[in-house]
Amino acid sequence: MEDTQNSLKSIFFDLYLNPNLLMIAFYQIIATGAFTAQQLLLAAYLDDLGYLETHSLESGLVLAVYFVFWFILGPISGSLSDLHGRKFLIISANIVSGLGFIGLVLFQDLLFLFMVNGILGIGAALRIGSVMALWVQHSPKDRIGESMAYINIILGVGGIGTTIIGFLLWTEVKEASFIVFGPLLLIAAVLIFPISDEGEYIPFSFIGTIDMVRTMVNSKKADNFFLSPPILKLGIHWLAISAIVSFGTFLIPILDRILEELPSDVEIPVVPILIIGMAVIIATFTGLLFWGRISDKWARRPVLVIGFGSTAILVALIYLIFQFDQIPVILDGLNSVDIIVVSFVAVLIVLLFSMTSLIPAPMAWIVDIMGKENMGKAMSLRQALIAIGTIIGTSIGGFVIGSYAIPGLILVILLFLLISAVIIV
């Protein structure tokens, strides 16, 4: 009985109720939410100011500068956190970003908005890798895979929750929404103060930072952390997976095309759609935890082999459904109990469950290989590559769906999965 109690205490307290991880989790919900809302609302803000119509190119640059700074400074900031401490970078990022959010409201000229969104990109670059590294430091060594699943769920909660809150705020107060998220980031920094920052760090100096960047640029290939084989392999995987995820951007236009093909008298029932949505969220969150824990028990490679194999099979099934123009029939069948509807929804839910295996296992693998002392630069590089993968994915996805419709996009997803599988497995 006592052994059972100790086991339960180990499962729930050491990870899910670990005070340090809980503090970081609350911080991540606030920070991820704030930046998600910023990216979602900034385009609407530019539209309200009339810039999207009259200065479309300049507006695009305003939106893109965030990711440019994120990509350039991500690896550098991660290395800085390895040298000077995670808390130092996180708190600095929150101050920079909090003031940046307030600046979005104070300055409405395009040039100033470009500069402010660049500042927000700098804040994001400073924060993301450092937070992930701090998370790894306080995670049990034998449960890194499960811990990575846990933090990805936290990111999902922050993103989904703030998308809803941000939309509601925007409908009520418009650009004043940014003033809400700015102070929230400043307050969130308080959550980081009590957390211990393990490691032997040196004081920050601008000269030391310049020397560090110079060393990174001039180091030999064999000595360069970012050019080591594990990082290169995992880097390609992160690029491919983030590109695949970015294809979800086209989900709304895809659904719109499908609905246009339906007869005018077909009604889409709301309740079943909401139930399916909840099932998708549950499948994603439980899948992350399941695969993360399995990767700790078995190993990272077997989980990835199973994940890539099952995901490819399920994507191929969905391709066949679209190829034979069954989607209108399936949606039409929502008005009755139809085995095709149940099968299609089941495939989608199982697909999401399967794809979650490709997220925590590689993140845990890099911890296994590189150790916690290199987590700042490894996780910052990951985030930078995700930004690039997102840009690549949205660009390719837009071209493919415009030229080859939905089946073409699904074939591209299969190709990206194959590339990532061959490289990492």
N, C-alpha and C positions, 0 to 999 in steps of 0.2 A: 504493500500500500504506500509506504514511504517512498519507494523507488518510483512509483507511478506519479506521486505528487511532485517529486523532484524533476521527473521527465516533463510534466506539464509546465512546471515553472520554467524549465529550460526553454521549452518551445515558445511560450507566450511572453515571458519577461525578458529573456536574453535578446530577443529580436524585436517582437512587436511592441513590447512595453518597455524597452530600453529607454531610459529618460533622455539620453543624448540623441538617439535616433528619432524619438518623438519630437524633440525640439527642432531637429533638422527637417523632419517631415512637415511640421506646421510651417516652418520657414519656406520650404519648397512649394507648398500649396499657394502661399501668398505670392511668392516671387514668380513662379510659373504662371499663375493666374494673371498677375499684373502685366507681364510681357505678352502673354497670349491676347489679352484684351487690347493692348497697345497695337499689335499687328492687325487685329481684326477691325479696330475702330479708326485707325489712322487713315485708311483709304476712304472711309465714310466721311471723315473730317475734311480731307482734301476735296471731296466731292461737294460738301456743304459750302466750302470756301470758293467753289467754282473753278478750282485748279485742274480737276480731272478733264474737264471739257476744253478749257482754254490753254492749259499748259500740260498736256498729257505726258510728254517726254520728261519734263522737269519733275512732274509728280512721280513718275516711275523711278527716277533717280533718288527722290526723297525716300521712297519705300525700300529701294535696293541698298542704300548706303548702310543701313542697319546690318545686313548680312555681310557686306564687304568688311566692315570693321570686325564683326564676329569671326569671320574666317581668318583674317590676317593676324589678329591679336590673340585668338584662342590658344594656339600652342605656346605663345610667349607667356601669356598670363598663367597657364598651367605650370610652366617651368618656374615662374615667379612664386607661385604658391608652394612649390616643392622647396624653394630656397628660403622664403620669408614667412611661411605659415599660411594656413587656409583662412583663418579668421580675418587676418589683415586684408586679404584680397576681397573676401566676401563683404566685409563691412565697408571697405572703400567703394566697392561696386554699388552697394545700396545707396550710399550717399550720392554718388554720381548719377545713378538712375533716378532716384527720388527727385533730385533737382531737375533732371531732364524731363520727367513727366510734367512737372509744373511749368517748365519752359514751353511745352507744346501749346499751352493755353495762353501764355503771356506773349509769345511771338507768332504771328500769323503770316509773315512774309515767307515766301518759298525758300529763299536763301537761309533764313533763320531756322525754318523747319528742317531743312536739309542738315544743318549743323546740329540741331537738337536731336534728331533721329540718329545721327552719327554718334553723338554722346551716349544715347541709349544702347547703341550697338557695342560701344566700348564697355559700358556697364555690364551688358550680357556676357561679353567675352571674359571679363574679369571674374564673373560670378560662377558660371556654370561648372567649369572643370573643378574649381576649388570646392564647391559644395559636394560634388560627387566624390572627390578625394577625401573630404572630411567624413562623409558617410561611410566610405570603405574603412577608414581608420577605426571607426567605432562598431563595425560589424564583426560578428564571430568568424574566426578564420575558417571554420569548417562549414559555414553556411553562407558563403559569399554569393552563390547562385540564387538562393532564396532571397537574400538581402537585395540583390539587383532587381529581382522581380518586385519586391516590396517598393523600392524607390520608383520604379516605372509606373506602378499603380498610383503612387502619390502624384507623379507628374500628370497622369491621366485625370485624376480627381481635380487637380488644380486647373488643368486646361479646360475640361468639360464644365466644371462649376463656374469658372469665371467667364466662359463664353456666354453662358446663360445670364449671369449677373451683369456682365458688360453690356449685353444687348438691351436688357431692361433699363440699365442706367442711361444708355444712349437715347432710348426712346423718351426719357423723361428730362434729362439735363444736358444732352448733347456733349460738347467739348468739356464741360465741367466734370465729366467722368474721369478725365486724366488727373484732375486735382484729387480725386478720391484715391486713385492707385499710387500716386506719388508719395504722399505721407504714409500710406500702408507699407511701402518698401522701407522707408526710414524707420518705422516702428518695428518691422520684421527683423532689422539688424539687431535689435535688443535680444531676440531669441538665440542669437549666436554667441553672445558674450559669455554665458555660463559654461559653454561647452569647452572641454579641454582640447588643446591642439597638440597632439603628440608629435614629437620630432625635435631635432636640434636645428634651429633656424638662425639665420644671420640677419642683422638689421637691414632694412631697405635703404637703398641709395640709387639715385639715377645713374651715377657712373657705373655702379655694379651691374645695373640692368643693361646698360649699353654694352658692357664687356660680355655679359651672358649671351646677348643676341649675336654679337660678333663671333663668339665661340661656336654657337649653334650653326651659323652660316659657313664658317671656315673649317668645321670639323670634317675629318675624313669619313667617307661613306661607312666604313666598318665601325667607326666610333659614334656615328650619328644615331641617336635614339630613334628619330622619326624614320630612318631608313633601314632599321633592323627588320629582318624577315617577318617576325610575328606581327609587328606594327603594320607593315605593308599589306600582309594578308588580311588582317582584321580591318584595315583601312578600306580595302576594296569591298569587303563585306558590308561595312557601314555605308559606303557610297551606294551600293546596290540596294540594300534594304531601305534606306531613306528615300531613294528614287521610287521604289515600289510603293512605299507608304504615301508618297506625294501624289501618286496616281489617284488616290482617294479624292483629290481636289476635283476630279471630273465626275464624282459620284452624282452630284446634283444634276448636271447636264445630261448624264446618262439616264437617270430616272425620268428626267423631263422628256427625253426622246421616247422612252418606253411608254410613258403615259399618253403621249400624243398618238401612239398607234392604237390605243384602246378605243372601242366604240364609245360614243358620247353617253350612252345610257348606263355605262359601268360605273359603279360607285366603289371607292376604295374605303373599306371599313377602318375607322380610326383605332379602335381598341386592339384588334390583332396586330396592327402595325406597331403600336406602343409596346405590346408584349414582345414582339420580335426584337424591337430596339433594346429592351431590358435584357433579353436573352443574349444579345450580341455583347452588351457591356459585361454581363456576368461571365460569358465564355472567355472574354479577353482577360479579365482580372484573375479568374481561376486558372486560366491557362498559364499566365505568367508565374503564379505561385507554384503550380504543379511542375512545370518544366524547370523552374529555378531549383526547386527542392530535388527533383530527379537528377539534375546535373551535379548536385552535391553528393548524391548517393552513388551514382554510377561513374560518370566522367563527362567532360564537356563534349567530346567528339561523338559518342553514341547518340546523345540527345540531338546534336545538329544533323547527323545522318538521318535519324527518324524524322526530324522536323522538315528538312529539305525534301525528303522522299514523299512524305504524306502531303505536304503543301503543293508540290508539283502535280501529284495525282488529282487533288481536289480542284486546283486551278484548271487542269485539263478537262475535268468534268464540266466545269462552268463554261469553258470554251465551247464544248460540244452543245451545251444547251443553247447558247447564243447563236452558234453556227447554224443550228437547225430552226432558228426563229421560234423558239418555244416560249420566250419571255411574255409576249402578249397573252398567249394561252394560259400561262401560269397566273398572271395577274388577273385575268378574267375569271379564273377559277377561284379567286379569293371570295367570291360571293357564294361559294358552295364548298363542301368538304371534298377536297380534291387531293389525291395521293401525290400528284405532281407538285402541288404547292408545298406540301409537307416535306417532300424530298428536297426541293430546291432550297427551302429555308434551312433544313438540316445541313445541307452541304455548306451553305454560307457560314453557319455557326461553327461547324466542325473546322472549316477552313481557318477562321479567326483563332480558334483554340490551337490549331496546329501551328499557325504562323508565329504565335507568341513564343514558341520554342527557340526562335531565331533572335531573340532579344536578350534575355538574361544570361544564357549560356556563354555567348561570346564576351559579354562584359565581365563575367566571372573569370573567363579564360585569360583575359589580359591581366587580371589581378594575380592569377596563378603564375603567369610567366614573368611579369615585370616587378611584382612586389608593390607594397603599399607606398614605398618612398618615391615611386615614379607616377603615382596616380594622378597628380595634378596635370602634368603634360599629356598623359595618355587620355584622360577623360576630356580635356580641352580639345585635343586633336580630334577625338571622336565627334564632339559637338560641331567643330568646324567642318568636318567631312559630311556631317548630316546636313548642314546648311548648303554645301555644294551639291550634295545628292538631291536635295529638294529642288534646287534651281534646275539641275539637269533633268530630273523627273518631270517637273511641270512643263519644261520646254519640249521634251520628247513626247510626253503624253498629249500635249495640245496638238502637235503635228500628226501623231499617229491616229488619234480619235477623229481628227478632221479628215484624214485621207483614207483610213482603213476601217473606220467605225470601231465598235466595241470588240469584235473578235480580234482585230489587229492589236488593240491595247492589251488584251489578255495574252496574246502570243509574246508581246514584249516583256510582260511580267514573267512568263516562263523563261525567256532568254536571260533576264537579269538573275532569276533564281539559279539557273544553270551556271552562270559565270561565278556567282558568289559561292555556290556549292563546290565547284571545281577548285577554286582558290583556297577556301578555308578548310575544307574537309580532306 
